[in-house]
């Protein structure tokens, strides 16, 4: 039986041991009221931005899910001082899903590059662009692969530029808000994994609609969104880290794509192995308009 005393004992020894990870999962899912009783100011791992959850809670770059924390999740970068809590934070379902979405993107790129021979990719809210870095490391011939990486955070752009310096000739970085971005370019793949679950439905539909103008006849849009029906880490994210996302179901993603002007034959939704991150796919169709021009 999980009690406040059980959790207090874990706090007293500076975090859970690996054998207790499942206990913390159970606590977060079944007893959120215990989490809500925590005085975060008394817990060093939440006060310090050196820890994973402390960084998320304190938002040193002004927002949750910033490029730095995403890259720490990607690379499993745990701090020495808060190792136990960081190991747990990096092993839970949401963290696994974030790493899985990177792998999903990489596999998608490799498959499309094999099919088409050349690929021009728009990566919206690119964050640290660790996925782009790994793609170039893993693909033997990247001569026909180019990226446009867009992000609102100038710090993220600088970080991603430095990480990808070796392939800077194949990457265009743009510091801009997606709401103000427009282009005459056409892309084979438009990818956005960590942005749309911050949008309300109206913004989601508006931007997805506009993306249709950046597609050609064989293009595809892929949008990641946390799953409303399955995220065991949600209470941990929201109560401890105050990291709030707009979770959506498969049905709601399909409905938003329809509202954005796409036909049901163009739409499908996949997920990664944890089933925490969903992926809305919208394929171009030569017989249909890409999106409504006036919403």
N, C-alpha and C positions, 0 to 999 in steps of 0.2 A: 504494500500500500504506500503510495507516494504521499508525503506530507511536507509541510513547510519545514519541519525539522530535518527531513531527508535532504532537501535542497540547501538548507543552511549548512549542513555538514559538508556538502560539496563546495559551497562558497568558502568555508573556513579553510579548506585545503587547496585553495586557489584554482579550483576547477575540477572537472570530471576526469577520471581515468578512462581509458578507451572502453573498458568493460561497462562503464556507466553511461556511455553515449546513448544507448537505447533507453535508459532511464530518463535522461534529459529529453529525448524525443517524446516519450510518453507524457512527461510533465507538461511540455509545451502544448501538446495536442489536447490532453484531457483535463489539465488543471491550470488554465491560463490565469486564474485568479491568484495563484501563488506568485506568478511572475509579476503581476500588477502590484503586489505588495512590496516589491523590492525598492529600496531607496538607492537609486542609481549613483547618487553622489557619494555613497559610502563604499562603492565597489571600484577598486583601482583599475580593473580591466575595462570598465565602462568610462571611467574618467579619462584614461589615456588614449590618445589616438594611435598609439603604437599597436594596440590590439586590433583585431579585425572588427569586432563589434563596437569597440570604442571609436574607431575611425568612422564607422557607419553612423553611429549615434551623434558624434560631434561635428560631422560634415565639414571638414577643414576647407573644402573647395566650394562649400555653399549648397551642396545637394547630396542626397543619398545615391549610392550606386555610381560614384564618380570613377573616372578612368583608373585611378590608383588602386582603389579597392577591387575593381574588376580584374586588374592585372594581378593583384595579390591572390585572388581566388583562382585565376588561371594557373598561376605558377605555384600555388600552395605555399605561399610565403608567410609562414608563422613567425611571430616574434619570440625571442628567447624568454623574455620576462613573463609573457602571458601564454606560454606554450600550450597548456592544457585547454584553455578556453579557445585558443586559435585552432588547435587541432580539431576540436569539436565543430567550430564554426565552418571550417574548411571541409568537413566530412558530411555535413547534413545534406538533405535532399536538394535544397535550393542551390547550394554551392556546386553540387554535382551537376545539376541542370545547367548552370552557367558554363561549366567546362564542357558539358555535352553539346551546348549550342555552338561553341567554337568548333568542335569536331564536326558537327552537322554542316556548318558553313564550309569547312575545308573539303569535306567529301562532295558537297554540292559543286564547288568550284572545279574539283578534279574531274567529276563526271561531265560537267558541261564543257570543259576544255577539251576532253577526249572526243566529245560529240561534235563540237563546232570547230575545233582547231584554233580558234581565237576567241578571246573573251574580254569584254569591257564592262567593268563592275562599278556600280555606285553603292558605296557603303555608308549608310546614313546613321549618324551617331556612332562613329567608329570607335570612340573611346581610345584605349591604348593601342589599338590595331595590332595586338599580339597575334590574332588570327591571320592577318595579312603577312606578318613577319614569318610565321610558321609555314604558310602556303608557299612562299618563295623558297624557303629552306627545303621543302619536301618535293617540289616539282622540278624535275630535271631540266625541262625546257620551258622557261617562262617568257620567252621572247614575244609571244602573242597574248600576253596577259597584262592588262592595265587596270588600275583602280583609281577611282575618285573617292576620297575619304572626307566626309563632311562631319563637323562637330561644332556645337555651340561654344564649348569650353576651349579657350585659347591654350590653357595649360595642357589639355588633352592633345591638342594638335601638336604642340611642341614636344611632348613626350613621345607621341607616335612617330613624329618625324625623326627624332633621334634614334628610336628603336629600329626604324626602317631605312636608315640612311644608306645602307648598301644598295637598296633598290629604289632610291629616290627618283630615278629616271622613269620608273614605271608607275609612280604614284603621284597624283595631284591632291594636295591637301587644301581644304577650303574651310575657313573659320566663318561659319554662318549659321543662323537659326533656320531650321528646315521650313518654318512658316514664311520666311522671306526668300527662300532659295528658289531659283528658277533657272532653266537652261534650255538651249536648243539641241543639246546632245541627246543621243539615243543610247540606251544601255542594254546589254544582253541580260544582265541580272541586276536587280535592285534589291539590296539586302538591308534590313534594319532589325537587329535582334534585341536591343535594349532600350527602345525609345517609346514605342506605341503603348506600352503598359503604364506610361505616365500620362497619357492623353485621355480626355473624356471622349465620349462617342462622337461628338460633333467634329472635334479636331481630327480624330482617327479617320472619319469618312472624308473630310475635306482633303487631307493630305494623300490618302490612298487614291482618291479620285484624280488629283493632280499628277500623281505618279504615272498614270496612264499616258500622259503626253510625253513621257520620257522613254516609252517603249517602242520597239519596232515589232515586226510581225512574228518574231520568234523569241521575244523577251519573256522574262518571268520576274514577278515581284515575290519576295519572301519576307514575311514579317513575324518576328517572335513575340510571344505574349505569354505571361504566366497563366497557369491553368486554374480557373475558378473552382473546378471540381476536384483538384488534387494538388495540394502543396502542404505536405506535413510540416514544413518549416515556417509556415506563414505567421504563426503566433510569435515565434522566436524573432523573426524579422521585424514585426510590427510593434510588439510590446517591448522587447529589449533594444532593438536598433532604431525604432521609429522610422522604419523603411516601408513606406506604403506604396503599393503598386495597384493598378487597376487590373485585377484578375478577370479573365474572360473565359467562357466555355467555348467548346467547338462550335456550338450553335450560334453563339453571339458573334463569333468571328465571321462565320459564314453570312450572317445577316448583315453585318457591317459592310462586307464586300459587295453584297447585293445592293445595299443602299448607296454605295459609292459608284454604282453604275455598271458593274460587271455581271456577266451572265453566270448562272450556276454551273454551266459546263466548264467554265474557266477556273473554278474554285475547288480547292481541297485543303484539308487541314491535317498535318502530321504532328508527331511529337518525338521528343528524344527519349532515351530509355527510362528515365525517372518519371516520365509523363507529367513533369512539373512545368516544362516549357513547351508550349504549342507553337506550331509554325503554319501560318496562313500562306498558302501558295495561290497566286493569281497569274495565270498564263494568258499571253496575248492570243487573240483570235482574229484572223484576217477578215472574218465575216461579221465582226461586231465592232462597234465603237469601243474604245478603251475605257472610257468613263464619261459620266455626264459632264458637260462643259459648264453648266450653271446649276449649282446646288443651292 
